[in-house]
Amino acid sequence: MKTSVLAFGLVAATALTSPAHADKLDDIIASGTLRCAVVLDFPPMGSRDENNEPIGFDVDYCNDLATALGVTAEIVETPFPERIPALMSGRVDVGVASTSDTLERAKTVGMTVPYFAFEMAVTANEKSGIKSFEDMKGKVVGATAGTYEAIALENQVKAWGEGEFRPYQTQADVFLALSQGQLDATVSTSTVAQSNVEGGKFPGISVVDKAPFDIDYVALFTNREEYGFLNYLNLFVNQQVRTGRYAELYEKWVGGEAPSLAVNGVYR
C-alpha cells in the first residue's frame, strides 16, 4: 500500500511540474502570424489582382481572422489538391480554401461549422449544344480534381454509363479546356461559373443550367486534435455572421443576398 501511495504521489508531482502543452491557438498568437491556405485560381473566392496581390472572399476572411487574433495574415497560395497536405506538412495553420466539409476529410483534419455555401451550375462550350444538365450525358466533361463537384460529376458520368470525365489540377485549367473545346461542359460553383463567364478570359462559354447536386457547405480546417483552435474558429464564423461581416463580404465579392449557412432540419 505504501509503495502504491508513493508511486501515485510521484506521478501527481510530475504532472504538476510538467510544462503545459501550448496548442496551435497559443502558438499562432505567440508567433504573430497566421498562415492561411487559400486557393488563388478560384474567383471570386481567391485570385490575384493586376498587381499580383491576393484578393477575394477567402483572402478577406483570412485577414479578418488574423485581425481578430491580433496577428498578421500570411496568404499561402495552395492549389485544391494540396490544401490538406499543406496543413499536414506544417506549411499552414488553417485552411480558408472553400473546402467541402465531407466526412472523409474529417477523418484527417478538424473542420468547423460552414462559413460559406455554394450552389452548383453547369457551364458549357457554346458549340457543344449543351443547354441543360441532362444534355451532358455522353459528353466529355471535367472539373477540378478533389473538389466536391468533381466527385459528384464523376459519379454521375459512371451512373450514366457513357461519356468521359476528366480531372484537372486547377479551375483555370478546367475553364481553359472548356473554352478551347477540349471539354464540352463542367460543373462548378455558381459563383465561380459566373465569374469566369463574365471575366471574358475564357471566350465561347456560358452558364446554361443548375446542377442537381446538394448545396456545397464549406468549412475552415486545421489539425483535428487542436480543440482550442477549432473552438475559436467556430466562434469566429459565428461572429462573422452575427456582426453582418459575412453578408458584407458576400455582397462585395459575389453580389446579392448571402445564402444561409444553416442546414434545414439540423440547425438554424
ABEGO torsion letter per residue (X at the ends): XAAAAAAAAAAAAAAAABBBBBBAAAAAAAAGBBBBBBBAABOAABBBBAAGBBBEAAAAAAAAAAAAAGBBBBBBBBBAAAAAAAAAAGABABBBAGBBBBAAAAAABBBBBBABBBBBBBBBBAAAGBABAAAABGBBBBBBBGBAAAAAAAAAAAAAGBEBBBBBABAAAAAAAAAAGABABBBBBAAAAAAAAAAGABBGBBBABBBABBBBBBBBBBBAABAAAAAAAAAAAAAAAAAGAAAAAAAAAAEEBBBBABBBGABX
